[in-house]
Amino acid sequence: MKKSLTDDSRKAIGASLQTANHAFMETYPGETGRRQPVHTVYGGAHLFRADSAARLGQVAERTLQEYAPDFVVFARALGLPKSEELPDVLDYATGLRHRLETDPDAVREENQAAWLAHAIYARVQEKLKREPVEDFRIDFEDGYGNRPDAEEDGHAESAAKEVAQGMSAGSLPPFIGIRIKPFTEELRERSMRTLDIFVSTVLDQASDRLPDNFVVTLPKITTPEQVAALSDLFDLIESKANLAAGSLKMEMMIETTQSIIDSEGRINLPQLLRAARGRCTAAHFGTYDYTASCSITAAHQHMMHPACDFAKHMMQVSFAGTGIWLSDGATNIMPVAPHRAAAGAQLTQDQIDENRAVVHRAWKLHYDHIQHSLTGGFYQGWDLHPAQLPTRYAAVYSFFLESLDAASERLRNFVEKAAKATLVGDVFDDAATGQGLLNYFLRALNCGALAEAEALGLSGLTLEELRSGSFVKILKNRQSL
């Protein structure tokens, strides 16, 4: 066939392109496929104990039982689809509860709303017993406050000893870390000292080991030099403690306007990431500090404010493809009942009703905030109170389970068509969508919304294919068979 270019001319152009492509892939390696926690629970360092995660789970279980003793009450409190159509009385005489417990697949075909509400409630209950907290941040910043140096020194040491005890007992959550104070002129020395005491004490108490998935969170970042300084500290600590280079990891908190755009009008986020020198694993958005830095009044500081959506989208654009996890902020309205019975006394019915209404209202707000985050592509957020744990898991499970059937059909159909663009109903899918559907199943599996057997059966993939994390690889392997 006729050609105008020689092989050598194409190779010369390809060589320069290869260099650029390799540099791009190094900067943007894509999703790691590692499990990302669905939340981070923040708690003051002075309160942390080796068994804090289990204690928080017990409080969450009691709250769920008291204010939502069955799946119908919980579904209505959160506003799950068609929850208003569920029966008021759930005794065995109705048959619904018994059938949901013995033959949920059949009920799913007949009554999707009942199946969804029951499945979410059951999975939340199981989660609170098995793993109530996925990630815990021992807080030396806003949740701790400014204290005399001797007091913070003591808490840095005592919290570290509790972590070491938790490592020995196996009672720590799967992800854990500390939030130090910001590297401002006023607080940088205090922050560095706390970091040194904490890490050194854990290593001393735990045979020169740190917990799995340990991170240090740096708040209120304004300049790349602050991130670089933390990287420098990590280098020094690793050298002095004989830790492997790169062992210490950080999370950046994006909660100032300057962390988004610098003084010269440049997008600052990529510069912050470069300053971390490969040590950054995640970027967390700070709702209330960020809105305050935008001069938004307290009454309008909330997670769904347009200013927050702008900042979070800047984070997405800057960090997409880098493998950096993104986390949204917290709902600051707590599901805490206003009335408590005095010793030997009982609450009135009006007080009981008001308690339930207040808790349900806060649950609904928390649920809506999480759904907003998930829809926007933020799969992690902060929780500040154990009573928020039921709604955290309910919102995450609901997000995945509500669209499960449609996602399953689309993924199976697309894989079977071997990468050709397909039409399922009125939805057009191409390769990019295929990767998005695969990511959906990976996240649903990692967060516990789906069991492994469910994910494999619904997706039509093997476990090896699912864990590969690459839709292109799956198609290439299947096309070669």
VOTI-716487 format. One record per residue (C-alpha): x, y, z; residue number from 1. Coordinates in Angstrom, 3 decimals, padded with zeros to 6 digits, always signed. Last residue first. Layout:
<pts>
[pt [X; Y; Z]; NUM]
...
</pts>
This chain:
<pts>
[pt [-009.174; -016.289; +024.300]; 481]
[pt [-007.276; -013.185; +023.142]; 480]
[pt [-010.428; -011.017; +023.142]; 479]
[pt [-011.018; -011.898; +026.787]; 478]
[pt [-007.527; -010.845; +027.812]; 477]
[pt [-007.754; -007.594; +025.861]; 476]
[pt [-011.159; -006.802; +027.323]; 475]
[pt [-010.056; -007.340; +030.914]; 474]
[pt [-006.859; -005.376; +030.359]; 473]
[pt [-008.807; -002.396; +028.983]; 472]
[pt [-011.197; -002.472; +031.951]; 471]
[pt [-008.316; -002.158; +034.358]; 470]
[pt [-008.762; -002.569; +038.104]; 469]
[pt [-007.056; -005.969; +038.041]; 468]
[pt [-009.100; -006.894; +041.128]; 467]
[pt [-012.245; -007.409; +039.074]; 466]
[pt [-010.500; -009.495; +036.441]; 465]
[pt [-008.811; -011.697; +039.042]; 464]
[pt [-012.109; -012.124; +040.905]; 463]
[pt [-013.773; -013.238; +037.670]; 462]
[pt [-016.274; -010.958; +036.003]; 461]
[pt [-020.003; -011.392; +035.300]; 460]
[pt [-020.703; -008.204; +037.236]; 459]
[pt [-023.641; -009.533; +039.235]; 458]
[pt [-022.180; -012.880; +040.201]; 457]
[pt [-018.714; -011.523; +040.923]; 456]
[pt [-019.971; -008.617; +043.023]; 455]
[pt [-022.399; -010.804; +044.972]; 454]
[pt [-019.749; -013.422; +045.745]; 453]
[pt [-017.357; -010.726; +046.987]; 452]
[pt [-019.938; -009.155; +049.273]; 451]
[pt [-021.319; -005.809; +048.202]; 450]
[pt [-021.729; -002.555; +050.149]; 449]
[pt [-018.600; -003.530; +052.069]; 448]
[pt [-016.500; -000.468; +051.193]; 447]
[pt [-014.010; -002.375; +049.050]; 446]
[pt [-016.686; -004.285; +047.130]; 445]
[pt [-018.770; -001.225; +046.295]; 444]
[pt [-015.570; +000.623; +045.365]; 443]
[pt [-014.437; -002.134; +043.008]; 442]
[pt [-017.915; -002.505; +041.538]; 441]
[pt [-018.200; +001.209; +040.729]; 440]
[pt [-014.633; +001.293; +039.389]; 439]
[pt [-015.643; -001.377; +036.847]; 438]
[pt [-018.607; +000.753; +035.809]; 437]
[pt [-016.337; +003.779; +035.383]; 436]
[pt [-013.912; +001.709; +033.303]; 435]
[pt [-016.776; +000.681; +031.035]; 434]
[pt [-017.914; +004.290; +030.817]; 433]
[pt [-014.536; +005.215; +029.387]; 432]
[pt [-014.812; +002.344; +026.900]; 431]
[pt [-018.187; +003.433; +025.512]; 430]
[pt [-021.736; +003.193; +026.813]; 429]
[pt [-024.968; +004.678; +025.467]; 428]
[pt [-027.957; +004.599; +027.824]; 427]
[pt [-031.478; +004.512; +026.300]; 426]
[pt [-032.114; +000.854; +027.020]; 425]
[pt [-028.647; -000.614; +027.008]; 424]
[pt [-026.794; +000.736; +023.979]; 423]
[pt [-023.282; -000.462; +023.280]; 422]
[pt [-019.955; +000.875; +022.052]; 421]
[pt [-017.750; -002.038; +021.099]; 420]
[pt [-015.355; -002.999; +023.842]; 419]
[pt [-015.847; -006.778; +023.779]; 418]
[pt [-019.640; -006.949; +023.336]; 417]
[pt [-019.790; -009.379; +026.264]; 416]
[pt [-017.889; -006.920; +028.439]; 415]
[pt [-020.366; -004.166; +027.569]; 414]
[pt [-023.427; -006.277; +028.316]; 413]
[pt [-022.104; -007.463; +031.640]; 412]
[pt [-021.171; -003.906; +032.658]; 411]
[pt [-024.505; -002.389; +031.615]; 410]
[pt [-026.582; -005.082; +033.284]; 409]
[pt [-024.660; -004.873; +036.550]; 408]
[pt [-024.763; -001.065; +036.632]; 407]
[pt [-028.540; -001.057; +036.139]; 406]
[pt [-029.124; -003.660; +038.848]; 405]
[pt [-026.795; -002.031; +041.378]; 404]
[pt [-028.010; +001.550; +041.099]; 403]
[pt [-029.747; +001.666; +044.476]; 402]
[pt [-027.188; -000.686; +046.048]; 401]
[pt [-024.184; +001.580; +045.500]; 400]
[pt [-025.469; +004.847; +046.917]; 399]
[pt [-027.542; +003.023; +049.540]; 398]
[pt [-024.456; +001.289; +050.907]; 397]
[pt [-022.579; +004.590; +051.198]; 396]
[pt [-025.524; +006.408; +052.777]; 395]
[pt [-026.222; +003.593; +055.240]; 394]
[pt [-022.552; +003.357; +056.194]; 393]
[pt [-022.273; +007.020; +057.089]; 392]
[pt [-025.792; +007.053; +058.552]; 391]
[pt [-024.974; +004.365; +061.107]; 390]
[pt [-021.589; +006.002; +061.929]; 389]
[pt [-023.025; +009.452; +062.697]; 388]
[pt [-024.016; +008.433; +066.244]; 387]
[pt [-020.310; +007.854; +066.898]; 386]
[pt [-019.591; +011.592; +066.508]; 385]
[pt [-017.220; +013.622; +064.298]; 384]
[pt [-017.309; +011.851; +060.965]; 383]
[pt [-015.175; +013.000; +058.047]; 382]
[pt [-015.658; +012.077; +054.412]; 381]
[pt [-014.673; +009.510; +051.782]; 380]
[pt [-016.002; +008.616; +048.347]; 379]
[pt [-015.832; +012.087; +046.820]; 378]
[pt [-017.036; +011.707; +043.206]; 377]
[pt [-019.666; +014.465; +043.196]; 376]
[pt [-022.518; +011.977; +043.591]; 375]
[pt [-020.677; +010.547; +046.580]; 374]
[pt [-020.290; +013.951; +048.219]; 373]
[pt [-023.942; +014.860; +047.704]; 372]
[pt [-024.965; +011.458; +049.075]; 371]
[pt [-022.794; +012.114; +052.118]; 370]
[pt [-024.440; +015.495; +052.721]; 369]
[pt [-027.917; +013.992; +052.331]; 368]
[pt [-027.168; +011.256; +054.881]; 367]
[pt [-025.757; +013.761; +057.379]; 366]
[pt [-028.845; +015.952; +057.040]; 365]
[pt [-031.153; +012.932; +057.401]; 364]
[pt [-029.302; +011.719; +060.471]; 363]
[pt [-029.503; +015.175; +062.043]; 362]
[pt [-033.270; +015.256; +061.509]; 361]
[pt [-033.665; +011.709; +062.795]; 360]
[pt [-031.738; +012.560; +065.965]; 359]
[pt [-033.823; +015.682; +066.602]; 358]
[pt [-037.141; +013.906; +065.889]; 357]
[pt [-036.220; +010.984; +068.144]; 356]
[pt [-035.328; +013.258; +071.026]; 355]
[pt [-038.492; +015.291; +070.492]; 354]
[pt [-040.657; +012.178; +070.670]; 353]
[pt [-038.966; +011.010; +073.866]; 352]
[pt [-039.387; +014.482; +075.377]; 351]
[pt [-043.082; +014.536; +074.471]; 350]
[pt [-043.506; +011.052; +075.935]; 349]
[pt [-042.017; +012.263; +079.204]; 348]
[pt [-038.538; +011.154; +080.143]; 347]
[pt [-038.082; +008.986; +083.209]; 346]
[pt [-036.585; +009.712; +086.619]; 345]
[pt [-034.336; +007.754; +088.987]; 344]
[pt [-031.220; +009.638; +087.937]; 343]
[pt [-032.171; +012.450; +085.576]; 342]
[pt [-033.450; +011.559; +082.139]; 341]
[pt [-031.621; +013.059; +079.199]; 340]
[pt [-033.228; +015.430; +076.719]; 339]
[pt [-031.530; +017.129; +073.739]; 338]
[pt [-030.794; +013.920; +071.794]; 337]
[pt [-027.525; +014.034; +069.847]; 336]
[pt [-027.412; +013.451; +066.095]; 335]
[pt [-024.673; +016.091; +065.609]; 334]
[pt [-024.896; +019.051; +063.242]; 333]
[pt [-021.280; +019.556; +062.102]; 332]
[pt [-021.471; +017.467; +058.931]; 331]
[pt [-017.868; +016.809; +057.974]; 330]
[pt [-015.468; +017.326; +055.089]; 329]
[pt [-014.900; +015.538; +051.783]; 328]
[pt [-012.063; +013.132; +051.104]; 327]
[pt [-010.010; +012.614; +047.977]; 326]
[pt [-007.540; +009.769; +047.475]; 325]
[pt [-004.419; +010.548; +045.438]; 324]
[pt [-003.795; +007.999; +042.658]; 323]
[pt [-002.490; +010.739; +040.350]; 322]
[pt [-005.174; +010.211; +037.697]; 321]
[pt [-007.314; +013.080; +038.900]; 320]
[pt [-005.396; +015.251; +041.398]; 319]
[pt [-005.683; +018.739; +039.912]; 318]
[pt [-009.100; +018.336; +038.282]; 317]
[pt [-010.523; +016.650; +041.367]; 316]
[pt [-009.095; +019.213; +043.772]; 315]
[pt [-010.444; +022.052; +041.644]; 314]
[pt [-013.792; +020.265; +041.744]; 313]
[pt [-013.571; +020.234; +045.514]; 312]
[pt [-012.896; +023.967; +045.659]; 311]
[pt [-015.832; +024.787; +043.383]; 310]
[pt [-018.222; +022.458; +045.221]; 309]
[pt [-017.209; +024.064; +048.508]; 308]
[pt [-017.962; +027.556; +047.198]; 307]
[pt [-021.322; +026.274; +045.943]; 306]
[pt [-022.339; +025.413; +049.546]; 305]
[pt [-023.272; +021.739; +049.936]; 304]
[pt [-020.879; +021.001; +052.802]; 303]
[pt [-022.098; +023.796; +055.054]; 302]
[pt [-021.114; +027.297; +056.137]; 301]
[pt [-024.214; +029.380; +055.504]; 300]
[pt [-025.139; +030.326; +059.077]; 299]
[pt [-021.454; +030.753; +059.933]; 298]
[pt [-020.969; +033.604; +057.470]; 297]
[pt [-018.999; +033.063; +054.276]; 296]
[pt [-015.841; +035.205; +054.284]; 295]
[pt [-014.109; +032.874; +051.769]; 294]
[pt [-011.598; +031.878; +054.471]; 293]
[pt [-014.615; +030.941; +056.618]; 292]
[pt [-015.861; +028.671; +053.820]; 291]
[pt [-012.463; +026.961; +053.731]; 290]
[pt [-012.144; +026.600; +057.499]; 289]
[pt [-015.631; +025.131; +057.644]; 288]
[pt [-015.459; +022.616; +054.833]; 287]
[pt [-011.942; +021.254; +055.232]; 286]
[pt [-011.265; +019.083; +052.180]; 285]
[pt [-008.949; +016.118; +052.609]; 284]
[pt [-006.178; +015.261; +050.132]; 283]
[pt [-004.771; +011.747; +050.188]; 282]
[pt [-001.670; +009.544; +049.860]; 281]
[pt [+001.118; +012.127; +049.891]; 280]
[pt [+004.691; +010.836; +050.273]; 279]
[pt [+005.723; +010.963; +046.619]; 278]
[pt [+007.846; +014.081; +046.970]; 277]
[pt [+005.271; +016.034; +049.024]; 276]
[pt [+006.390; +019.240; +047.307]; 275]
[pt [+005.076; +017.873; +044.009]; 274]
[pt [+001.618; +017.512; +045.548]; 273]
[pt [+001.623; +021.067; +046.864]; 272]
[pt [+002.655; +022.356; +043.436]; 271]
[pt [-000.183; +020.400; +041.812]; 270]
[pt [-002.630; +022.082; +044.246]; 269]
[pt [-001.410; +025.658; +043.839]; 268]
[pt [-003.274; +026.655; +040.693]; 267]
[pt [-001.409; +029.810; +039.710]; 266]
[pt [-002.708; +033.327; +040.353]; 265]
[pt [+000.563; +034.729; +041.600]; 264]
[pt [-000.450; +034.639; +045.277]; 263]
[pt [-001.440; +030.981; +045.046]; 262]
[pt [-004.753; +029.398; +043.998]; 261]
[pt [-006.279; +026.348; +045.735]; 260]
[pt [-004.087; +026.126; +048.849]; 259]
[pt [-004.360; +029.916; +049.096]; 258]
[pt [-008.138; +029.681; +049.525]; 257]
[pt [-007.564; +027.674; +052.684]; 256]
[pt [-008.987; +024.296; +053.664]; 255]
[pt [-007.200; +021.680; +051.591]; 254]
[pt [-005.811; +019.298; +054.178]; 253]
[pt [-002.879; +017.296; +052.870]; 252]
[pt [-002.389; +013.690; +053.941]; 251]
[pt [+001.049; +012.349; +054.708]; 250]
[pt [+003.102; +009.172; +054.534]; 249]
[pt [+006.096; +007.910; +056.501]; 248]
[pt [+007.770; +004.813; +055.085]; 247]
[pt [+009.436; +006.662; +052.191]; 246]
[pt [+012.942; +005.561; +053.116]; 245]
[pt [+012.810; +002.451; +055.300]; 244]
[pt [+012.863; +003.285; +058.977]; 243]
[pt [+016.213; +003.344; +060.780]; 242]
[pt [+014.858; +005.680; +063.476]; 241]
[pt [+017.314; +008.537; +062.833]; 240]
[pt [+017.100; +008.275; +059.042]; 239]
[pt [+013.334; +007.803; +058.979]; 238]
[pt [+012.870; +010.755; +061.335]; 237]
[pt [+015.094; +012.999; +059.214]; 236]
[pt [+013.414; +012.136; +055.911]; 235]
[pt [+009.976; +012.545; +057.494]; 234]
[pt [+010.957; +015.992; +058.715]; 233]
[pt [+012.025; +016.939; +055.185]; 232]
[pt [+008.672; +015.748; +053.825]; 231]
[pt [+006.937; +017.890; +056.467]; 230]
[pt [+009.018; +020.876; +055.363]; 229]
[pt [+008.127; +020.232; +051.710]; 228]
[pt [+004.429; +020.419; +052.591]; 227]
[pt [+004.959; +023.764; +054.335]; 226]
[pt [+007.123; +024.994; +051.446]; 225]
[pt [+004.279; +024.247; +049.022]; 224]
[pt [+002.352; +027.147; +050.602]; 223]
[pt [-001.005; +027.726; +052.333]; 222]
[pt [-001.742; +024.464; +054.144]; 221]
[pt [-004.369; +024.649; +056.877]; 220]
[pt [-003.839; +021.109; +058.160]; 219]
[pt [-001.072; +018.483; +057.751]; 218]
[pt [-002.354; +014.949; +058.348]; 217]
[pt [+000.208; +012.300; +059.277]; 216]
[pt [-000.487; +008.796; +058.007]; 215]
[pt [-000.349; +005.193; +059.268]; 214]
[pt [-001.709; +002.545; +056.897]; 213]
[pt [-000.462; -000.315; +059.074]; 212]
[pt [+000.668; +000.813; +062.509]; 211]
[pt [+004.310; +001.832; +062.964]; 210]
[pt [+007.085; -000.559; +063.920]; 209]
[pt [+010.351; -000.123; +065.807]; 208]
[pt [+009.493; -002.734; +068.440]; 207]
[pt [+006.097; -001.263; +069.280]; 206]
[pt [+006.833; +000.870; +072.370]; 205]
[pt [+009.929; +002.653; +071.046]; 204]
[pt [+008.468; +003.061; +067.551]; 203]
[pt [+005.228; +004.439; +068.997]; 202]
[pt [+007.206; +006.801; +071.237]; 201]
[pt [+009.348; +008.149; +068.400]; 200]
[pt [+006.285; +008.738; +066.215]; 199]
[pt [+004.404; +010.653; +068.928]; 198]
[pt [+007.312; +012.644; +070.310]; 197]
[pt [+008.541; +013.729; +066.871]; 196]
[pt [+005.101; +014.668; +065.578]; 195]
[pt [+004.331; +016.652; +068.732]; 194]
[pt [+007.635; +018.513; +068.465]; 193]
[pt [+007.030; +019.362; +064.820]; 192]
[pt [+003.593; +020.823; +065.592]; 191]
[pt [+004.827; +022.889; +068.532]; 190]
[pt [+007.641; +024.319; +066.425]; 189]
[pt [+005.246; +025.062; +063.550]; 188]
[pt [+002.581; +026.755; +065.687]; 187]
[pt [+003.107; +030.527; +065.648]; 186]
[pt [+005.011; +030.708; +062.368]; 185]
[pt [+002.403; +028.546; +060.678]; 184]
[pt [+003.091; +024.869; +060.003]; 183]
[pt [-000.398; +023.740; +060.990]; 182]
[pt [-001.013; +021.555; +064.071]; 181]
[pt [-000.699; +017.802; +063.796]; 180]
[pt [-003.390; +015.395; +062.679]; 179]
[pt [-002.517; +011.838; +063.630]; 178]
[pt [-002.969; +008.530; +061.866]; 177]
[pt [-005.034; +005.375; +061.512]; 176]
[pt [-006.362; +003.006; +058.860]; 175]
[pt [-007.443; -000.614; +059.496]; 174]
[pt [-008.969; +000.346; +062.873]; 173]
[pt [-006.872; -000.461; +065.943]; 172]
[pt [-007.835; -003.316; +068.287]; 171]
[pt [-005.245; -005.907; +067.268]; 170]
[pt [-004.091; -006.185; +070.882]; 169]
[pt [-000.416; -005.475; +070.135]; 168]
[pt [-001.209; -002.702; +067.679]; 167]
[pt [-003.738; -001.271; +070.133]; 166]
[pt [-001.080; -001.164; +072.839]; 165]
[pt [+001.246; +000.679; +070.460]; 164]
[pt [-001.549; +003.121; +069.656]; 163]
[pt [-002.237; +003.632; +073.369]; 162]
[pt [+001.455; +004.351; +073.922]; 161]
[pt [+001.352; +006.943; +071.142]; 160]
[pt [-001.686; +008.601; +072.721]; 159]
[pt [+000.177; +008.782; +076.049]; 158]
[pt [+003.292; +010.345; +074.503]; 157]
[pt [+001.503; +012.972; +072.434]; 156]
[pt [-000.790; +013.618; +075.412]; 155]
[pt [+002.147; +014.296; +077.702]; 154]
[pt [+003.867; +016.603; +075.248]; 153]
[pt [+000.550; +018.406; +074.761]; 152]
[pt [+000.298; +019.000; +078.527]; 151]
[pt [+003.910; +020.135; +078.875]; 150]
[pt [+003.483; +022.570; +076.004]; 149]
[pt [+000.445; +024.260; +077.551]; 148]
[pt [-002.702; +023.718; +075.491]; 147]
[pt [-004.002; +024.950; +072.153]; 146]
[pt [-006.989; +022.975; +070.918]; 145]
[pt [-007.696; +019.249; +070.688]; 144]
[pt [-010.396; +018.778; +068.068]; 143]
[pt [-009.027; +021.757; +066.111]; 142]
[pt [-005.434; +020.437; +066.090]; 141]
[pt [-003.824; +017.538; +067.955]; 140]
[pt [-006.295; +015.015; +066.556]; 139]
[pt [-005.864; +011.271; +066.554]; 138]
[pt [-007.333; +010.482; +063.139]; 137]
[pt [-009.248; +007.246; +062.871]; 136]
[pt [-010.035; +005.283; +059.714]; 135]
[pt [-012.397; +002.361; +059.145]; 134]
[pt [-014.432; +002.617; +062.339]; 133]
[pt [-017.312; +000.266; +063.190]; 132]
[pt [-015.569; -002.858; +061.894]; 131]
[pt [-017.382; -006.096; +062.800]; 130]
[pt [-020.255; -005.052; +065.053]; 129]
[pt [-021.003; -001.725; +063.385]; 128]
[pt [-020.611; -003.345; +059.962]; 127]
[pt [-023.142; -006.088; +060.712]; 126]
[pt [-025.754; -003.576; +061.851]; 125]
[pt [-025.107; -001.413; +058.787]; 124]
[pt [-025.415; -004.445; +056.531]; 123]
[pt [-028.749; -005.430; +058.074]; 122]
[pt [-030.145; -001.895; +057.788]; 121]
[pt [-029.017; -001.508; +054.176]; 120]
[pt [-030.421; -004.897; +053.133]; 119]
[pt [-033.748; -004.259; +054.891]; 118]
[pt [-034.258; -000.844; +053.288]; 117]
[pt [-033.236; -002.107; +049.840]; 116]
[pt [-035.404; -005.243; +050.015]; 115]
[pt [-038.427; -003.258; +051.200]; 114]
[pt [-038.036; -000.683; +048.432]; 113]
[pt [-037.464; -003.315; +045.745]; 112]
[pt [-040.714; -005.129; +046.520]; 111]
[pt [-041.484; -008.000; +044.125]; 110]
[pt [-038.114; -008.901; +042.625]; 109]
[pt [-036.225; -008.045; +045.807]; 108]
[pt [-038.712; -010.064; +047.844]; 107]
[pt [-037.656; -013.173; +045.912]; 106]
[pt [-033.973; -012.431; +046.438]; 105]
[pt [-034.507; -011.846; +050.165]; 104]
[pt [-035.768; -015.398; +050.835]; 103]
[pt [-035.370; -016.258; +054.534]; 102]
[pt [-034.815; -012.944; +056.318]; 101]
[pt [-036.783; -010.836; +053.853]; 100]
[pt [-039.516; -013.471; +053.856]; 99]
[pt [-039.826; -013.372; +057.639]; 98]
[pt [-039.890; -009.576; +057.695]; 97]
[pt [-042.589; -009.440; +055.044]; 96]
[pt [-044.873; -012.149; +056.447]; 95]
[pt [-047.261; -009.613; +057.934]; 94]
[pt [-047.795; -011.881; +060.939]; 93]
[pt [-044.059; -011.867; +061.630]; 92]
[pt [-044.303; -008.368; +063.008]; 91]
[pt [-043.224; -005.267; +061.121]; 90]
[pt [-045.952; -002.745; +061.808]; 89]
[pt [-045.873; +000.521; +059.874]; 88]
[pt [-045.733; -001.173; +056.480]; 87]
[pt [-043.382; +000.279; +053.818]; 86]
[pt [-044.916; +002.753; +051.349]; 85]
[pt [-043.280; +005.786; +052.986]; 84]
[pt [-039.904; +004.164; +052.375]; 83]
[pt [-040.492; +004.547; +048.643]; 82]
[pt [-036.817; +005.423; +048.049]; 81]
[pt [-034.879; +005.961; +051.314]; 80]
[pt [-035.797; +009.122; +053.216]; 79]
[pt [-033.169; +008.753; +055.933]; 78]
[pt [-035.607; +008.696; +058.863]; 77]
[pt [-038.030; +006.664; +056.773]; 76]
[pt [-035.473; +003.968; +056.056]; 75]
[pt [-034.403; +003.822; +059.721]; 74]
[pt [-037.967; +003.427; +060.973]; 73]
[pt [-038.615; +000.728; +058.365]; 72]
[pt [-035.355; -001.118; +059.104]; 71]
[pt [-036.120; -001.691; +062.757]; 70]
[pt [-035.172; -000.253; +066.155]; 69]
[pt [-034.298; +003.153; +064.678]; 68]
[pt [-033.804; +005.645; +067.535]; 67]
[pt [-032.819; +003.351; +070.393]; 66]
[pt [-031.285; +000.502; +068.389]; 65]
[pt [-029.302; +002.835; +066.155]; 64]
[pt [-028.037; +004.838; +069.113]; 63]
[pt [-027.024; +001.696; +070.988]; 62]
[pt [-025.134; +000.392; +067.962]; 61]
[pt [-023.337; +003.713; +067.448]; 60]
[pt [-022.277; +003.822; +071.100]; 59]
[pt [-020.918; +000.282; +070.808]; 58]
[pt [-019.060; +001.144; +067.616]; 57]
[pt [-017.420; +004.145; +069.256]; 56]
[pt [-016.197; +001.880; +072.028]; 55]
[pt [-014.766; -000.601; +069.532]; 54]
[pt [-012.860; +002.147; +067.716]; 53]
[pt [-011.581; +003.668; +070.976]; 52]
[pt [-010.013; +000.372; +072.130]; 51]
[pt [-006.399; +001.566; +072.277]; 50]
[pt [-007.552; +004.845; +073.790]; 49]
[pt [-007.795; +008.384; +072.439]; 48]
[pt [-009.323; +011.081; +074.628]; 47]
[pt [-006.376; +013.488; +074.959]; 46]
[pt [-005.700; +013.140; +071.218]; 45]
[pt [-009.112; +014.628; +070.407]; 44]
[pt [-011.141; +012.552; +067.967]; 43]
[pt [-011.631; +012.632; +064.205]; 42]
[pt [-013.309; +009.725; +062.432]; 41]
[pt [-012.172; +009.350; +058.837]; 40]
[pt [-014.620; +007.966; +056.320]; 39]
[pt [-015.207; +005.577; +053.431]; 38]
[pt [-011.715; +004.121; +053.748]; 37]
[pt [-009.970; +003.599; +050.407]; 36]
[pt [-009.092; +000.015; +049.530]; 35]
[pt [-006.281; -000.141; +047.041]; 34]
[pt [-007.153; -000.208; +043.339]; 33]
[pt [-004.191; +002.100; +042.676]; 32]
[pt [-006.162; +004.485; +040.490]; 31]
[pt [-004.143; +006.150; +037.735]; 30]
[pt [-000.374; +006.433; +037.244]; 29]
[pt [-000.638; +010.175; +036.450]; 28]
[pt [+002.757; +011.732; +037.135]; 27]
[pt [+004.752; +008.681; +036.062]; 26]
[pt [+002.368; +008.057; +033.188]; 25]
[pt [+002.869; +011.612; +031.923]; 24]
[pt [+006.656; +011.327; +032.045]; 23]
[pt [+006.451; +008.046; +030.131]; 22]
[pt [+004.220; +009.652; +027.503]; 21]
[pt [+006.557; +012.640; +027.086]; 20]
[pt [+009.587; +010.403; +026.562]; 19]
[pt [+007.654; +008.198; +024.152]; 18]
[pt [+006.559; +011.233; +022.159]; 17]
[pt [+010.181; +012.207; +021.571]; 16]
[pt [+010.949; +008.705; +020.346]; 15]
[pt [+007.781; +008.489; +018.260]; 14]
[pt [+008.791; +011.496; +016.161]; 13]
[pt [+012.128; +009.880; +015.329]; 12]
[pt [+010.477; +006.494; +014.820]; 11]
[pt [+008.052; +007.925; +012.264]; 10]
[pt [+010.874; +009.400; +010.240]; 9]
[pt [+012.860; +006.161; +010.426]; 8]
[pt [+009.923; +004.054; +009.164]; 7]
[pt [+009.606; +006.290; +006.120]; 6]
[pt [+006.570; +008.488; +005.553]; 5]
[pt [+004.469; +008.906; +002.387]; 4]
[pt [+002.873; +005.469; +002.199]; 3]
[pt [+001.109; +003.573; -000.632]; 2]
[pt [+000.000; +000.000; +000.000]; 1]
</pts>
